């Protein structure tokens, strides 16, 4: 697809059309395959061509159609569409522009008014440009008021991550004092930190292609003539020299071509070449509402304008305190206190300490054991690893771990697992501090599922023997299994709840450990009693992360995210059943909500680890434009909850094709 450069303005009537046409004519005069487009034009009578589109079409050369959509009233596209009882389709506009970009080397796209002009009820011109991964050129008047208007436009572009090529000042009516215009240009460059590419003089006859090209002769168009910068090679070289990646075999990493992500939009990641990749794993199971959601972006920018970080040790702030209140309002019943951390493993560490010390403060210092499930995974810090056992993640770490008591995973044999738990608690329950479980899905073990009935029975057994119940919902929380929290959906009330990953919608690292009031009260007493919870982190309750988390929680209501999650879960179930389950090499397809595991085997026998079948499927899927990641030879799908049915079809189709490629016959 061609490089797309959008010409936006500081407002209406600043000369965007003339600038776009001038640049197009000048670049074509230099031999570049450049075309111009006005995708949306208002104030155009039905059946008549748009004036701006006609100008851009003439500058683009014979046979080029420069218009897509027109509206009659000279208002914002949203207002004009509503007056005409129409609804503009942002996706259709994006597709049409992308189609035009495939027919040339450089596509200049003239916007409607400024960047923040609304196109639909929930999107602006800026959102359309983000979806197109367009670069931006700002058109501004050369006269009075231009500095402030230009600065605001530049800020709007930068806050959305759009690459600014520069500003062009335009002498719209031919009456601007050249010295004044030059002074404005100097001030804009200095104040905004953006290059001013020149001043476009007044064009008497905009229909004259030669006059348009001549007008642009004084502009610095080198950024348009040169290829768009691509630092992929530099990034990969620096990465291979210095970076140590998590859960990545270093020898294999050196041999493969990595994906270097530049930006994201919705369910898509974009690399530096402009190629889009469907995010099939929610950037490691945390992106909930999609990348670059306007509400989450806005919440982050607003908080950044106040303060980026303030300690939570001995003081508080609105984002943290109000988020705690809102979490309690949606958490399973009985959880009233919130302890913030950063990573999910840190939330588990806090839960283990709280459970152990709560038993001690309650007069049961002998209760020091933790019961965990076989194949459990609760994070990578020492305490979290101690209650997990997911090989090979934990191999060789025993010298730094504490011993935990394990019962078999309920996956595949719930009766046996429950029986083992009951026998264990009957035998030594008086020394157990807590049972820790991943409700509904043991995610990192390969998406091993169990029933809500097993979960309720296990929790009841633990409580009957005086043990606390810790629900680790770092992976399963925030809609992943179809309910906001899996434990609440299953009908259990844990004593301690750990959340993370999707808490901020996938924007920033933040986790939380929620506990009951009864547990919290056990830590309250005179200083000399030393019941203080001596645990915490520098960035506990970081205000930026908390502000985004609050916005993410609101989106669950405003956009009915759980309904989207349930729809997507049903779509994934249908598609995997139709297109994956019967493929050679597919042993099992497991799913709860959107959390899906596709286990690959040679008949009933696991593949030799050296074959790296899961990795082969992952690389084949990436060649098909889809990002997934395996757990051994279990291919995992865990997409953003807002993924459309069409995107889900693409995801499952790519995975099916990748399996067929990696395991032919």
C-alpha positions as CSV (number, residue, x, y, z in Angstrom):
1,X,0.0,0.0,0.0
2,X,1.1,3.5,-0.7
3,X,2.4,5.9,1.9
4,X,-0.5,8.0,3.2
5,X,0.0,11.6,4.2
6,X,-3.0,13.5,5.6
7,X,-3.3,17.2,5.1
8,X,-5.2,18.5,8.1
9,X,-6.0,22.1,9.1
10,X,-6.2,24.3,12.1
11,X,-9.8,24.9,11.1
12,X,-12.0,25.5,8.0
13,X,-11.0,27.9,5.3
14,X,-7.3,27.7,5.9
15,X,-6.5,26.5,2.4
16,X,-6.1,22.7,2.8
17,X,-7.5,21.9,-0.6
18,X,-5.2,24.3,-2.4
19,X,-2.2,23.0,-0.4
20,X,-3.0,19.4,-1.1
21,X,-3.5,20.1,-4.8
22,X,-0.3,22.1,-5.0
23,X,1.7,19.4,-3.4
24,X,0.2,16.8,-5.6
25,X,0.9,18.8,-8.8
26,X,4.4,19.6,-7.7
27,X,5.3,16.0,-6.8
28,X,3.8,14.6,-10.0
29,X,5.9,17.2,-11.8
30,X,8.9,15.6,-10.3
31,X,7.9,12.2,-11.6
32,X,6.4,10.8,-8.4
33,X,3.3,8.6,-8.7
34,X,1.3,10.9,-6.3
35,X,-2.5,11.2,-6.1
36,X,-4.8,13.2,-3.9
37,X,-8.1,12.3,-2.2
38,X,-10.9,14.1,-0.4
39,X,-12.7,11.1,1.2
40,X,-15.4,13.2,2.9
41,X,-16.8,16.5,1.7
42,X,-19.8,18.4,3.2
43,X,-21.8,21.3,1.6
44,X,-22.2,19.4,-1.7
45,X,-25.6,19.2,-3.3
46,X,-26.8,15.7,-4.4
47,X,-25.7,14.8,-7.8
48,X,-23.1,17.5,-8.0
49,X,-19.3,16.9,-7.7
50,X,-17.6,18.3,-4.7
51,X,-15.5,21.4,-5.4
52,X,-12.6,20.2,-3.3
53,X,-12.6,16.7,-4.8
54,X,-12.8,18.1,-8.3
55,X,-9.7,20.3,-7.6
56,X,-7.8,17.3,-6.2
57,X,-8.9,15.1,-9.1
58,X,-7.6,17.6,-11.6
59,X,-4.2,17.8,-9.8
60,X,-4.0,14.0,-9.7
61,X,-4.3,13.6,-13.5
62,X,-6.8,11.9,-15.8
63,X,-8.9,9.0,-14.7
64,X,-8.5,9.6,-11.0
65,X,-11.6,10.0,-8.8
66,X,-10.8,12.1,-5.8
67,X,-14.1,11.9,-3.9
68,X,-15.8,9.2,-1.8
69,X,-18.6,10.5,0.4
70,X,-20.5,13.8,0.2
71,X,-23.1,15.4,2.4
72,X,-25.3,18.3,1.6
73,X,-25.2,20.5,4.6
74,X,-22.0,22.6,5.3
75,X,-21.6,21.2,8.8
76,X,-19.4,18.7,10.5
77,X,-19.8,15.2,8.9
78,X,-21.6,13.9,12.0
79,X,-24.1,16.8,12.1
80,X,-24.7,16.8,8.4
81,X,-25.2,13.0,8.4
82,X,-27.7,13.2,11.3
83,X,-29.6,15.9,9.5
84,X,-29.8,13.7,6.4
85,X,-30.8,10.7,8.6
86,X,-27.6,8.9,7.6
87,X,-24.8,7.2,9.5
88,X,-21.2,7.3,8.2
89,X,-19.2,4.1,8.3
90,X,-15.7,4.7,9.5
91,X,-14.6,1.2,8.4
92,X,-15.9,1.7,4.9
93,X,-14.1,5.1,4.6
94,X,-10.9,3.4,5.8
95,X,-11.3,0.6,3.3
96,X,-11.9,3.0,0.4
97,X,-8.9,5.1,1.3
98,X,-6.7,2.0,1.6
99,X,-8.0,0.9,-1.8
100,X,-7.0,4.2,-3.4
101,X,-3.6,3.9,-1.7
102,X,-2.9,0.6,-3.4
103,X,-3.1,2.4,-6.8
104,X,-0.3,4.9,-6.3
105,X,3.0,5.5,-4.5
106,X,2.0,8.4,-2.3
107,X,-1.6,9.3,-1.4
108,X,-2.4,12.8,-0.1
109,X,-5.6,12.7,1.9
110,X,-7.3,16.0,2.7
111,X,-9.2,16.0,5.9
112,X,-12.4,17.7,6.9
113,X,-11.7,20.8,9.0
114,X,-9.4,19.8,11.9
115,X,-8.3,16.6,13.5
116,X,-11.0,16.6,16.1
117,X,-14.0,17.1,13.8
118,X,-16.4,14.3,14.5
119,X,-17.2,11.8,11.8
120,X,-19.4,9.4,13.8
121,X,-20.7,9.6,17.4
122,X,-17.6,7.9,18.7
123,X,-14.9,8.9,16.2
124,X,-13.1,11.9,14.7
125,X,-10.9,12.7,11.8
126,X,-7.9,11.9,14.0
127,X,-9.3,8.4,14.7
128,X,-9.6,7.7,10.9
129,X,-6.0,8.8,10.4
130,X,-4.8,6.6,13.2
131,X,-6.6,3.6,11.6
132,X,-4.9,4.5,8.3
133,X,-1.5,4.9,10.0
134,X,-1.2,8.2,8.2
135,X,1.5,10.8,8.6
136,X,0.2,14.4,9.1
137,X,0.9,17.7,7.5
138,X,-0.7,20.7,9.1
139,X,-2.1,23.6,7.0
140,X,-2.5,26.9,8.9
141,X,-3.2,30.5,7.9
142,X,-0.1,32.7,7.7
143,X,-1.8,35.6,9.6
144,X,-3.1,36.5,13.1
145,X,-4.0,33.8,15.5
146,X,-2.1,31.0,13.7
147,X,0.4,30.3,16.5
148,X,-2.2,29.2,19.1
149,X,-4.3,27.3,16.6
150,X,-1.3,25.5,15.1
151,X,0.0,24.6,18.6
152,X,-3.3,23.0,19.5
153,X,-3.4,21.0,16.3
154,X,0.1,19.8,16.7
155,X,-0.7,18.7,20.3
156,X,-3.8,16.9,19.1
157,X,-1.7,15.0,16.5
158,X,1.1,14.1,18.9
159,X,-1.2,12.9,21.7
160,X,-2.6,10.4,19.2
161,X,0.8,9.2,18.2
162,X,0.6,10.5,14.6
163,X,3.9,11.3,12.9
164,X,4.1,15.0,12.1
165,X,5.9,15.9,8.9
166,X,5.5,19.6,9.5
167,X,3.4,22.8,9.1
168,X,2.7,24.8,6.0
169,X,1.5,28.4,6.4
170,X,-0.9,29.6,3.7
171,X,-1.5,33.1,2.4
172,X,-5.2,32.4,1.8
173,X,-6.2,35.8,0.4
174,X,-2.9,37.2,-0.8
175,X,-2.9,40.0,1.8
176,X,-0.6,38.7,4.5
177,X,2.6,40.7,5.3
178,X,5.6,38.4,4.3
179,X,7.6,39.6,7.3
180,X,4.7,38.8,9.7
181,X,4.2,35.4,8.1
182,X,7.9,34.6,8.5
183,X,7.9,35.7,12.1
184,X,4.9,33.4,12.8
185,X,6.8,30.5,11.1
186,X,9.8,31.0,13.3
187,X,7.6,31.1,16.5
188,X,5.7,28.0,15.5
189,X,8.9,26.0,14.8
190,X,10.4,27.1,18.1
191,X,7.3,26.7,20.3
192,X,5.9,23.5,18.8
193,X,9.1,21.8,18.0
194,X,7.9,21.0,14.5
195,X,9.4,22.1,11.1
196,X,7.6,24.7,9.1
197,X,8.0,23.6,5.5
198,X,7.4,27.1,4.1
199,X,4.7,29.6,3.2
200,X,2.4,28.8,0.3
201,X,1.6,32.0,-1.6
202,X,-1.9,32.9,-2.7
203,X,-2.9,31.0,-5.9
204,X,-5.1,33.1,-8.2
205,X,-6.5,30.3,-10.3
206,X,-6.5,27.0,-8.4
207,X,-7.7,25.2,-11.5
208,X,-4.3,25.8,-13.2
209,X,-2.1,22.8,-12.5
210,X,1.1,24.7,-13.5
211,X,0.1,27.6,-11.1
212,X,-0.4,25.1,-8.3
213,X,2.9,23.4,-8.9
214,X,4.7,26.7,-9.0
215,X,3.1,27.8,-5.7
216,X,4.6,24.7,-4.0
217,X,8.1,25.4,-5.4
218,X,9.1,27.3,-2.3
219,X,8.1,24.5,0.1
220,X,10.5,22.0,1.5
221,X,9.0,18.7,0.3
222,X,12.0,16.5,1.0
223,X,10.1,14.6,3.7
224,X,7.6,13.6,1.0
225,X,10.2,12.6,-1.6
226,X,12.2,10.4,0.8
227,X,10.9,7.1,2.0
228,X,9.1,7.0,5.3
229,X,11.7,6.3,8.0
230,X,11.9,2.7,9.0
231,X,14.1,2.0,12.0
232,X,13.4,-1.8,12.0
233,X,16.9,-2.8,11.2
234,X,18.4,-0.5,13.9
235,X,15.9,-1.7,16.5
236,X,16.5,-5.4,15.8
237,X,20.3,-4.9,15.9
238,X,20.1,-3.0,19.2
239,X,17.7,-5.7,20.5
240,X,20.0,-8.5,19.6
241,X,23.0,-6.8,21.1
242,X,21.5,-6.0,24.5
243,X,17.9,-7.2,25.2
244,X,17.1,-10.4,27.2
245,X,13.5,-11.3,26.4
246,X,11.2,-13.1,28.9
247,X,10.1,-16.7,28.1
248,X,12.2,-16.7,24.9
249,X,14.8,-19.2,23.9
250,X,17.8,-17.0,23.1
251,X,19.2,-19.2,20.4
252,X,15.9,-19.3,18.5
253,X,15.5,-15.5,19.0
254,X,18.7,-14.8,17.2
255,X,17.6,-17.0,14.2
256,X,14.1,-15.6,13.6
257,X,13.0,-12.2,12.2
258,X,11.1,-10.5,15.0
259,X,8.0,-8.4,14.7
260,X,8.9,-4.8,15.5
261,X,5.6,-3.1,16.6
262,X,5.2,0.6,15.9
263,X,1.6,1.2,16.8
264,X,-1.8,-0.4,17.5
265,X,-5.4,0.2,16.8
266,X,-8.4,-1.9,17.9
267,X,-7.4,-5.5,17.6
268,X,-4.5,-4.8,15.3
269,X,-0.7,-4.2,15.7
270,X,1.2,-2.3,13.0
271,X,4.9,-2.8,12.2
272,X,7.2,-0.1,10.8
273,X,6.6,-1.2,7.2
274,X,2.9,-0.4,7.7
275,X,1.8,-4.1,7.7
276,X,-1.0,-4.9,10.1
277,X,-1.0,-8.0,12.4
278,X,-4.1,-9.2,14.2
279,X,-3.5,-9.5,17.9
280,X,-4.7,-12.9,18.7
281,X,-3.4,-13.0,22.3
282,X,-4.4,-9.5,23.6
283,X,-0.7,-8.6,23.9
284,X,-0.3,-11.4,26.5
285,X,-3.9,-11.6,27.7
286,X,-4.3,-8.1,28.9
287,X,-5.8,-5.9,26.2
288,X,-9.5,-5.8,26.9
289,X,-11.1,-3.0,24.8
290,X,-8.5,-2.9,22.0
291,X,-5.4,-0.8,21.4
292,X,-5.7,3.0,21.4
293,X,-9.2,3.2,22.8
294,X,-10.2,6.9,22.8
295,X,-11.6,6.8,26.3
296,X,-8.5,5.1,27.8
297,X,-6.2,7.5,25.8
298,X,-8.1,10.4,27.2
299,X,-8.0,9.2,30.8
300,X,-4.2,8.8,30.6
301,X,-3.7,12.2,29.0
302,X,-5.9,13.9,31.6
303,X,-4.1,12.4,34.5
304,X,-0.7,13.0,33.0
305,X,-1.6,16.7,32.9
306,X,-1.9,16.6,36.7
307,X,0.7,14.2,38.1
308,X,2.4,11.1,36.8
309,X,3.3,9.5,40.2
310,X,2.8,10.1,43.9
311,X,3.6,7.5,46.6
312,X,0.8,5.6,48.3
313,X,2.9,5.1,51.4
314,X,1.2,7.3,54.1
315,X,-0.8,9.4,51.6
316,X,-3.4,8.9,49.0
317,X,-4.8,10.4,45.7
318,X,-8.1,10.4,43.9
319,X,-7.3,7.8,41.1
320,X,-6.2,5.2,43.6
321,X,-8.8,5.7,46.3
322,X,-11.7,5.9,43.8
323,X,-10.5,2.9,41.9
324,X,-10.4,0.9,45.1
325,X,-14.0,1.9,45.8
326,X,-15.1,1.0,42.3
327,X,-13.3,-2.4,42.3
328,X,-15.1,-3.3,45.6
329,X,-18.3,-2.4,43.9
330,X,-17.9,-5.0,41.2
331,X,-15.9,-7.7,43.0
332,X,-17.4,-10.9,44.4
333,X,-19.3,-10.2,47.6
334,X,-17.4,-9.6,50.8
335,X,-14.2,-8.2,49.4
336,X,-13.9,-4.7,50.8
337,X,-10.2,-3.8,51.0
338,X,-7.8,-3.3,48.1
339,X,-4.0,-3.5,48.1
340,X,-2.3,-2.3,44.9
341,X,0.8,-3.7,43.3
342,X,2.2,-3.6,39.7
343,X,2.5,-7.1,38.2
344,X,0.1,-10.0,38.8
345,X,2.9,-12.0,40.5
346,X,3.2,-9.2,43.0
347,X,-0.5,-9.4,43.8
348,X,-0.1,-13.1,44.5
349,X,2.9,-12.4,46.7
350,X,0.7,-9.9,48.7
351,X,-2.1,-12.5,48.9
352,X,0.3,-15.2,50.3
353,X,1.6,-12.8,52.9
354,X,-1.8,-11.6,53.9
355,X,-3.2,-15.2,54.2
356,X,-0.2,-16.4,56.3
357,X,-0.2,-13.4,58.6
358,X,-4.0,-13.3,58.9
359,X,-3.9,-16.9,60.2
360,X,-1.1,-15.9,62.6
361,X,-2.9,-12.8,63.9
362,X,-6.1,-14.8,64.3
363,X,-4.2,-17.1,66.7
364,X,-3.3,-19.9,64.3
365,X,0.5,-19.6,63.8
366,X,0.6,-23.3,63.0
367,X,-1.3,-22.7,59.8
368,X,1.7,-22.1,57.4
369,X,1.0,-24.5,54.5
370,X,-0.5,-23.5,51.2
371,X,-2.5,-26.0,49.0
372,X,-2.1,-25.5,45.3
373,X,-3.1,-27.4,42.2
374,X,-0.9,-29.5,40.0
375,X,0.1,-27.6,36.8
376,X,-0.6,-24.3,38.6
377,X,1.0,-21.1,37.5
378,X,0.7,-17.9,39.7
379,X,3.6,-15.8,38.5
380,X,7.4,-15.7,38.5
381,X,8.4,-14.2,41.9
382,X,9.6,-16.6,44.5
383,X,6.4,-16.9,46.5
384,X,4.2,-17.1,43.4
385,X,6.5,-19.8,42.0
386,X,6.3,-21.8,45.2
387,X,2.6,-22.3,44.9
388,X,2.9,-23.0,41.2
389,X,4.4,-25.9,39.4
390,X,4.3,-25.5,35.6
391,X,7.3,-27.1,34.0
392,X,9.7,-26.1,32.7
393,X,9.0,-22.6,34.1
394,X,10.0,-23.6,37.6
395,X,12.8,-26.2,36.9
396,X,15.9,-25.7,39.1
397,X,14.4,-23.1,41.4
398,X,13.7,-25.3,44.5
399,X,16.5,-23.8,46.6
400,X,14.8,-20.4,46.7
401,X,11.2,-21.7,47.1
402,X,9.1,-22.7,50.1
403,X,7.3,-26.1,50.0
404,X,3.6,-26.2,49.0
405,X,1.1,-29.1,49.3
406,X,-0.3,-30.1,45.9
407,X,-3.4,-31.9,44.8
408,X,-4.0,-33.0,41.2
409,X,-5.4,-30.5,38.7
410,X,-9.1,-31.0,38.3
411,X,-8.8,-30.9,34.5
412,X,-9.9,-34.3,33.2
413,X,-10.6,-35.8,36.6
414,X,-12.5,-33.5,38.8
415,X,-13.8,-36.2,41.1
416,X,-10.2,-37.5,41.8
417,X,-8.9,-34.0,42.4
418,X,-11.7,-33.2,44.8
419,X,-11.2,-36.5,46.6
420,X,-7.5,-35.8,47.0
421,X,-8.2,-32.3,48.3
422,X,-10.7,-33.7,50.9
423,X,-8.3,-36.4,52.0
424,X,-5.5,-33.9,52.4
425,X,-7.5,-31.4,54.4
426,X,-8.9,-34.2,56.6
427,X,-5.4,-35.4,57.3
428,X,-3.5,-32.1,57.8
429,X,-6.0,-29.3,57.3
430,X,-5.2,-27.8,60.7
431,X,-1.9,-26.6,59.3
432,X,-3.2,-25.1,56.1
433,X,-3.3,-21.4,55.7
434,X,-5.0,-21.2,52.3
435,X,-6.0,-22.9,49.1
436,X,-5.0,-21.0,46.0
437,X,-6.7,-21.6,42.7
438,X,-7.1,-20.1,39.2
439,X,-10.9,-20.1,38.8
440,X,-12.2,-21.9,35.8
441,X,-9.0,-21.9,33.7
442,X,-5.4,-22.9,34.6
443,X,-4.2,-20.6,31.9
444,X,-0.4,-21.0,31.6
445,X,-0.7,-24.7,32.0
446,X,-2.3,-24.8,28.6
447,X,-5.8,-23.5,29.2
448,X,-6.8,-26.4,31.4
449,X,-10.5,-26.0,32.4
450,X,-12.6,-27.1,35.2
451,X,-16.3,-26.7,36.2
452,X,-17.9,-24.2,38.4
453,X,-19.2,-27.1,40.5
454,X,-15.7,-28.3,41.2
455,X,-14.7,-24.8,42.2
456,X,-17.6,-24.4,44.6
457,X,-17.0,-27.8,46.2
458,X,-13.2,-27.1,46.6
459,X,-13.9,-23.7,48.2
460,X,-16.4,-25.2,50.6
461,X,-14.0,-27.9,51.6
462,X,-11.2,-25.3,52.3
463,X,-13.5,-23.1,54.4
464,X,-14.9,-26.1,56.3
465,X,-11.3,-26.9,57.5
466,X,-10.5,-23.3,58.4
467,X,-8.4,-22.5,55.3
468,X,-8.7,-19.2,53.4
469,X,-9.5,-19.3,49.7
470,X,-7.3,-17.2,47.3
471,X,-8.7,-16.8,43.8
472,X,-5.9,-15.8,41.4
473,X,-7.7,-14.0,38.6
474,X,-4.8,-12.2,37.1
475,X,-5.5,-14.1,33.9
476,X,-9.2,-15.0,34.2
477,X,-10.5,-11.6,35.4
478,X,-12.1,-8.8,33.5
479,X,-14.4,-10.7,31.2
480,X,-12.0,-13.4,29.9
481,X,-14.3,-16.3,30.9
482,X,-17.6,-14.5,30.2
483,X,-18.1,-12.9,33.7
484,X,-16.3,-9.9,35.1
485,X,-14.6,-12.3,37.5
486,X,-14.6,-16.0,37.1
487,X,-15.0,-16.7,40.8
488,X,-18.1,-14.5,41.1
489,X,-19.6,-16.1,38.0
490,X,-19.0,-19.5,39.5
491,X,-20.7,-18.5,42.7
492,X,-17.8,-18.5,45.2
493,X,-16.8,-15.7,47.6
494,X,-13.0,-15.9,47.9
495,X,-11.4,-14.5,51.0
496,X,-8.6,-12.9,48.8
497,X,-8.8,-12.1,45.1
498,X,-5.8,-11.3,42.9
499,X,-6.3,-9.3,39.7
500,X,-4.0,-7.8,37.1
501,X,-3.4,-7.9,33.4
502,X,-6.8,-6.5,32.2
503,X,-7.2,-4.2,35.2
504,X,-6.1,-1.2,33.1
505,X,-7.5,-2.6,29.9
506,X,-3.9,-3.6,28.9
507,X,-2.5,0.0,29.1
508,X,-0.2,0.1,32.1
509,X,1.1,-2.4,34.8
510,X,-1.2,-2.4,37.7
511,X,-2.5,-5.3,39.9
512,X,-4.5,-5.5,43.1
513,X,-5.1,-7.9,46.0
514,X,-8.6,-7.7,47.4
515,X,-9.5,-9.0,50.9
516,X,-12.4,-9.1,53.3
517,X,-13.0,-6.7,56.1
518,X,-12.4,-9.5,58.6
519,X,-8.9,-10.1,57.2
520,X,-8.1,-6.4,57.1
521,X,-9.2,-6.0,60.8
522,X,-6.6,-8.6,61.8
523,X,-3.9,-6.2,60.7
524,X,-5.2,-3.3,62.7
525,X,-3.8,-2.8,66.2
526,X,-1.2,-0.8,68.3
527,X,2.1,-0.2,66.6
528,X,3.9,-2.3,69.2
529,X,1.8,-5.3,68.1
530,X,3.6,-5.2,64.7
531,X,0.5,-6.1,62.7
532,X,1.4,-3.7,59.9
533,X,1.6,-5.3,56.5
534,X,5.2,-4.6,55.7
535,X,4.9,-5.0,52.0
536,X,4.6,-2.7,49.1
537,X,6.3,-1.1,46.0
538,X,7.5,2.2,44.9
539,X,4.9,2.5,42.2
540,X,2.0,1.1,44.2
541,X,-1.2,2.6,42.9
542,X,0.5,4.7,40.3
543,X,-2.0,7.5,39.4
544,X,-1.7,7.1,35.7
545,X,-2.4,3.4,35.9
546,X,-5.3,3.9,38.3
547,X,-6.9,6.6,36.1
548,X,-6.8,4.3,33.1
549,X,-8.2,1.4,35.2
550,X,-11.1,3.5,36.2
551,X,-11.9,4.4,32.6
552,X,-11.6,0.7,31.7
553,X,-14.1,-0.3,34.3
554,X,-16.5,2.4,33.0
555,X,-16.2,1.0,29.5
556,X,-17.6,-2.4,30.7
557,X,-20.9,-0.6,31.3
558,X,-20.8,2.0,28.6
559,X,-19.9,-0.4,25.8
560,X,-21.4,-3.6,27.3
561,X,-18.1,-5.3,27.0
562,X,-19.2,-8.5,28.7
563,X,-21.9,-9.0,26.0
564,X,-19.1,-8.6,23.4
565,X,-17.0,-11.1,25.2
566,X,-19.8,-13.7,25.3
567,X,-20.6,-13.1,21.6
568,X,-16.9,-13.5,20.8
569,X,-16.7,-16.7,22.9
570,X,-19.6,-18.2,21.0
571,X,-18.0,-17.3,17.7
572,X,-14.6,-18.8,18.6
573,X,-16.4,-22.0,19.8
574,X,-18.2,-22.3,16.4
575,X,-15.1,-21.4,14.3
576,X,-12.7,-23.7,16.1
577,X,-15.2,-26.5,16.0
578,X,-15.7,-26.1,12.2
579,X,-12.1,-25.3,11.1
580,X,-9.7,-26.6,13.7
581,X,-11.0,-29.6,15.7
582,X,-10.7,-32.1,12.9
583,X,-7.3,-31.1,11.6
584,X,-4.5,-33.7,11.7
585,X,-2.4,-33.1,14.8
586,X,-5.1,-31.4,16.8
587,X,-5.6,-33.5,20.0
588,X,-7.9,-31.2,21.9
589,X,-9.6,-27.8,21.8
590,X,-10.3,-26.3,25.2
591,X,-12.2,-23.1,25.8
592,X,-13.8,-21.1,28.6
593,X,-15.0,-17.7,27.4
594,X,-12.5,-16.3,24.9
595,X,-9.6,-18.3,26.5
596,X,-8.9,-21.0,24.0
597,X,-6.2,-23.7,24.0
598,X,-5.5,-25.9,21.0
599,X,-3.4,-28.9,22.0
600,X,-1.2,-30.5,19.3
601,X,-0.1,-34.1,19.5
602,X,1.0,-37.0,17.3
603,X,-2.1,-39.1,17.8
604,X,-2.3,-39.6,21.5
605,X,1.4,-39.1,22.0
606,X,2.9,-35.7,22.7
607,X,5.4,-34.4,20.1
608,X,9.0,-34.5,20.9
609,X,9.8,-31.1,22.5
610,X,12.7,-30.7,20.1
611,X,10.3,-30.5,17.2
612,X,8.9,-27.2,18.5
613,X,5.6,-27.7,16.9
614,X,3.8,-24.9,18.8
615,X,6.5,-22.5,17.8
616,X,6.3,-23.6,14.1
617,X,2.5,-22.9,14.2
618,X,3.1,-19.5,15.7
619,X,5.6,-18.5,13.0
620,X,3.3,-19.8,10.3
621,X,0.5,-17.8,11.7
622,X,2.6,-14.6,11.8
623,X,3.3,-15.1,8.1
624,X,-0.5,-15.0,7.7
625,X,-0.7,-11.7,9.6
626,X,-1.8,-13.0,13.0
627,X,0.1,-12.8,16.3
628,X,-0.3,-15.8,18.6
629,X,1.9,-17.5,21.2
630,X,2.1,-21.1,22.2
631,X,2.4,-22.8,25.6
632,X,4.6,-25.7,24.6
633,X,2.5,-27.4,22.0
634,X,-0.7,-25.8,23.0
635,X,-1.6,-22.9,20.7
636,X,-3.4,-20.2,22.6
637,X,-6.0,-17.8,21.4
638,X,-7.1,-15.1,23.8
639,X,-8.0,-12.0,21.8
640,X,-9.3,-8.6,22.9
641,X,-12.9,-8.9,24.1
642,X,-14.1,-6.5,21.4
643,X,-12.8,-8.5,18.4
644,X,-15.4,-8.6,15.6
645,X,-16.8,-11.8,14.1
646,X,-14.9,-11.0,10.9
647,X,-11.6,-10.6,12.8
648,X,-12.3,-13.8,14.7
649,X,-12.8,-15.6,11.4
650,X,-9.5,-14.3,10.1
651,X,-7.8,-15.3,13.4
652,X,-9.1,-18.9,13.4
653,X,-8.6,-19.3,9.6
654,X,-4.9,-18.2,9.9
655,X,-4.4,-20.6,12.8
656,X,-6.0,-23.5,11.0
657,X,-3.8,-22.7,7.9
658,X,-0.7,-22.5,10.2
659,X,-1.4,-25.9,11.8
660,X,-1.9,-27.4,8.3
661,X,1.4,-25.9,7.2
662,X,3.3,-27.0,10.3
663,X,1.8,-30.5,10.4
664,X,1.0,-31.5,6.8
665,X,-1.1,-34.7,6.7
